[in-house]
Amino acid sequence: MAPRAPPRRRPAPAAAGGAGSGDSARVLLALAVLYGALSLLAYRTIHMRHVAPLGADAPPGDFAEGRVLRHLHRLAVDIPGRQVRPPLPLALSPSLVC
């Protein structure tokens, strides 16, 4: 019969909290700091004062919402009969084409 190997020793139990308690505390602290930073960012974003859009009298080099709205009104209302494409003949109607 072959000689038996001596039994393996179990490592001694760690003190209260274990060896990972320092790592856990650092992770918890990092998560708390991250949560605080994201909360501050969200608060500042929600309560941000937005810039008022420029009117039609803004300098020509700056984008002005007033000029854009005037141009869109001219394209949509002032030009009569504006269409995307000419109407199709009845034979080419989309309802008849499979």
Order of alpha helices (4+ residues) and beta strands (2+ residues): alpha-alpha
